Amino acid sequence: MPHIVMNYSASLESKSDIQLLCHSLADTLLAQRAEDGSQVFPTGGVRVFAYPAAHCAIADGGAAAMEAGGDSDYGFVYINLRMGLGRSPLVHRKVGDALLASASAHFDPLFKRGHLGLTVQIDESPGQVYDGKRSTLHPLFNKS
């Protein structure tokens, strides 16, 4: 871990480079530093998954936008970061703010011309009852 799971309205596929956003969010995670200057997240553990919602309902379906003379195509992006326990509240805030800033910058053109909701949520996994892993990625980056 950390893993980001992103859900978004399928209409964004034609308006934004979602793969580019995935890389931007991964880079944002890798750039995070703890109070002591150490890297917050292990490079080999970073994952970003993005899924378009083929079916969704957003707000009033576009009626308010159409009444205001705008586009009725509402959009949403929900970014959920799951991480293991052990990081400080300051790190939680810094990581959340950084992810929100990164995604906001990516979607800024859409915010300027359309109707988009963006949410970033961070969850810790305190109640894990099983956490099995097998990876050849971590050793690739743990060459210290």
C-alpha positions in Angstrom: 0.0 0.0 0.0 -0.8 2.9 -0.7 -3.5 2.2 -3.2 -5.7 4.8 -4.9 -9.0 3.7 -6.4 -10.6 6.4 -8.5 -14.1 6.3 -9.8 -15.3 8.9 -12.3 -18.2 9.6 -14.7 -17.6 7.9 -18.0 -18.2 11.2 -19.8 -14.8 12.4 -18.6 -13.1 9.8 -20.8 -13.5 12.0 -23.9 -12.6 15.2 -22.0 -9.5 14.3 -20.0 -6.5 12.1 -20.1 -7.3 9.8 -17.2 -4.0 7.8 -17.7 -2.1 11.0 -17.3 -4.0 11.7 -14.1 -3.1 8.2 -12.8 0.6 8.9 -13.3 0.3 12.4 -11.8 -1.4 10.9 -8.7 1.3 8.2 -8.4 4.0 10.8 -8.7 2.3 12.9 -6.0 2.3 9.9 -3.6 6.0 9.3 -4.3 6.9 12.9 -3.6 5.4 12.9 -0.1 7.8 13.2 2.8 7.2 12.6 6.5 8.2 15.0 9.3 11.7 13.5 9.4 12.1 13.9 5.6 11.7 10.2 4.8 9.6 9.0 1.9 6.0 8.4 3.2 5.1 5.6 0.8 7.3 2.8 -0.5 7.8 3.2 -4.3 7.0 -0.5 -5.0 3.7 -0.3 -3.1 2.1 2.6 -5.0 -0.9 1.7 -7.1 -3.5 3.9 -8.9 -6.6 2.3 -10.4 -9.2 4.2 -12.3 -12.7 3.0 -13.2 -15.3 4.8 -15.2 -18.9 4.6 -13.9 -20.9 3.3 -16.9 -24.1 4.1 -15.0 -24.5 6.9 -12.5 -26.8 9.7 -11.3 -25.3 13.1 -10.6 -27.2 15.8 -8.7 -30.4 16.7 -10.6 -29.3 15.1 -13.8 -28.4 18.4 -15.4 -31.6 20.4 -15.0 -30.0 23.3 -13.1 -27.2 23.5 -15.6 -29.6 23.7 -18.6 -31.7 26.3 -16.8 -28.6 28.4 -16.4 -27.9 28.1 -20.1 -25.0 25.7 -19.6 -24.0 22.1 -20.5 -26.2 19.4 -18.8 -23.3 17.0 -18.7 -22.3 16.8 -15.1 -19.2 15.0 -14.1 -17.6 13.5 -10.9 -14.3 12.1 -9.8 -14.0 10.2 -6.5 -10.4 9.5 -5.4 -10.0 7.1 -2.4 -6.5 6.5 -1.0 -6.2 3.5 1.3 -3.0 3.3 3.4 -1.8 1.2 6.3 -1.6 2.5 9.9 1.2 4.5 11.3 1.3 7.9 9.7 0.7 11.1 11.5 -2.4 13.4 11.1 0.0 16.0 9.6 1.0 13.5 6.9 -2.6 12.6 6.3 -3.4 16.3 5.7 -0.4 17.0 3.5 -1.0 13.9 1.4 -4.7 14.8 1.0 -4.0 18.4 0.1 -1.3 17.3 -2.4 -3.7 14.8 -4.1 -6.5 17.3 -4.2 -4.1 19.9 -5.7 -2.8 17.5 -8.3 -6.3 16.4 -9.4 -7.6 20.0 -9.3 -4.8 21.1 -11.6 -5.5 18.2 -14.0 -9.2 19.0 -14.2 -8.9 22.8 -14.1 -9.9 23.2 -17.7 -13.1 21.2 -17.0 -13.9 23.3 -13.9 -13.6 26.4 -16.0 -16.1 25.3 -18.6 -18.3 22.7 -17.0 -19.8 21.2 -13.9 -17.6 18.7 -12.0 -17.4 17.4 -8.5 -14.1 16.2 -7.2 -13.6 14.3 -3.9 -10.5 13.0 -2.3 -10.9 10.7 0.7 -8.2 8.9 2.7 -8.8 5.8 4.7 -6.5 3.9 7.0 -7.0 0.2 7.3 -7.1 -0.4 11.1 -9.2 -3.5 11.0 -7.2 -5.7 8.7 -7.7 -9.3 9.5 -5.6 -10.5 6.6 -2.9 -8.7 4.5 -1.3 -11.2 2.2 1.3 -10.0 -0.3 3.6 -11.3 -2.9 5.7 -8.9 -4.9 8.9 -8.6 -6.8 8.4 -4.8 -7.0 9.5 -3.8 -3.6 13.0 -5.4 -3.9 13.4 -3.5 -7.2 13.3 -0.2 -5.2 14.8 -1.3 -1.9 18.4 -1.2 -3.0 19.9 0.7 -0.1 
